[in-house]
Amino acid sequence: MTTASQNLIEDHVHILRLTDIMVTMAEEQSKEIAHFELVVELIQKFADGLHHAKEEDHFFPRMSNYGYSPSQGPVAVMLGEHVQGRQHVAGMIAGIEEYKNGNKDGLFAIYEHLSGYAYLLQNHISKENNVLFRMADQAFSDEDQQELVQQFTAIEAAYDKDFNRENAIFKINQLAALYLED
């Protein structure tokens, strides 16, 4: 049986690849606005819009049924880090706008927030994969797992076709071909 955690971990594989791309973009000091904008879209629509929605709307609330509070403890930490990630995205967007308006300092903000988001998410995902999801898998019944997987499948099926799981992975792979040596 596929578990809800396994579904989320599969997303993490691709989100981690995106974070590797982001680090490379910052280290190599890319100036490709279209690539920065695509990274922002992938974060907003895939990592945050689809993946975090599965966690925040279904997985974490289910954990609260087993005593894992959204206001303290590991779930609260994860939610707080989602907020921090969104702040980095806002910083990227502001940097992109500055750069597009002719302010070269916008690039430094972009690089700072690309790296900040990437490192935040790499650590965040490690905590989820190695601690939080294991806790959930011990707490959840088979019925919980089945219901969550069905909810995730429904969310994925109804999601924005341009940034559904398959298309987001395709776009990540396109960026990886440009920035990562595989």
N, C-alpha and C positions, 0 to 999 in steps of 0.2 A: 504494500500500500504506500502510495506517495503521501508524504506528510505536508502540512502547511509550511513547516520549516524548510523542507527540501525545495518547495516552490520558491521561497524567498531566497534561499542560498543560490539557486540557479540564476536569479536576477543579479545577485551579488557578484557572480563571476563576470558579468558584463559591465556592471557598474565599476568594479575594480579595474577593468581594462580601460574604461573611460578615465578613471583617476590617473592611471599610468600615462595616458595621452596628455592629460592636463599638466602633469609634472613636466613632461618632455616639452610641451609648448612653452611653458614658463622658462625652463632651463635654456632652451634654444632661442628664446626671445622671439617667438613667432610674431609676425605683424599681420596675420591673415584674419581680418575682421570677420569674414564669412565663417571661418572655422571657430572663432570665439563665439559667434552667435549660434552656431550649430551646437556647440558644447552647452551653452546656456539652455537652448531648447531641449536637448537631451536630458539635462538635469531636471528642468521644470516639468517636462512631460513624461519622461520615463522613470528616472530615479525618484523624483518627488511625486509627480502626478499619478503615476501608476503604482510603483513599488511602495512608496511611503503611505499611499492611500490604503493599500492592502494591510500594512502594518497598523496604521493609526485608526482605521475605521473598523477593522475586524480582528486582527491578531492580538494587539495589545488589550482591547476591551475583553477579549476572551480570557486573556491572562488575568485580568482583574477579577474574573469569576473565581479564580483560585488564589486570591489574596495578594496579587502583584499590583500594587497601587500605581495609578498614573501620576500621583503627586509626590511620591517618594520611592526610593529604591531603584532597581535597574530599569524599569519601564520609564520612570521619570527622567532618568539620565538619557535614555535613547530619544525621548521626545524633545528634551532640551538640545540635544545634538542636531536633531532635525531642524530646529529653529536656528541654530548657529549656521548650519549649511545654507539655509535660506538667506541669511545675512550675507554670507559670502557671494551668493548668486546676485543679490542686490548690488554688492560692490563691483562685481564683474560687469553688470549692466551699466552702472554709472561710469566705470572706466571705459567701456566701449563707446558710450555716448561722448565722453570727453575726447577720446581719440578721434572719433568721427568728426567732431567739431574742430579739429585741428590742434588740440592740446596733446602734445606727445607724452605728457606726464600720465595721461590716461592709461598708457601701456603698463606703467609700473603698478597701477592699481589692479589692472587685469592680471598681471603676473602674480601679485601678492594674493589675490583672491582665488586664482586658479590653484596655486599651491596650498593655500589655507584650506580650501574645500577638499582638495585631494587628500591631504594628510588627515584631516578630520574624518573623512569617510573611510579611509583605510583602517584607522583605529576603531571607528564605530562598527564597521562590518566585522572586524575581528572579535569585538565584544559580543555582537549578536550571534555570529556563527558558533563561537566557542563557549559562550556562557548562557546568554539569554535563551537561545533556541533550544539548548539542551534542557534548561529548566522547564520550558514550555512543553517539550516532548515528554518529560516525566510527568507533568501535571495533566496534560490533555488526554481525554479518552479517545478511543478509536472514532466514536461518534463526533467528537469535537473536530478531530483531524479531517474527517470526511466532509463535515459541514464547511469548514474553512476552505478546503480545497475546492469545493463546489462554488463558494462565494468568489474565490480568486479567479476561477475559470470564467465565471459570469462577468466579472469586472474586466478581465482581459479581452473577452469576446466583444464587449460593448465599447471598448476604448477607442479613442481617436486613431483612425486607420494609419495616418502618417507617422504616428509615434507609438503604435502598438508594440508589443514585445518583439515581434519578428522584424518590423521595419526599424525600430530603434537599434537592435543588434546589427542590422545591415549597415546603418549609418555609423555606428561605433566602429565596425570593421573597416569602413571606408577611411575614417580618420586614422585608425591604427595603421593602415597601409601607408599613410603619409608620415606618421610620427614614430611608429614603433618598428624596431627590427625584430621580426619574428623568426 
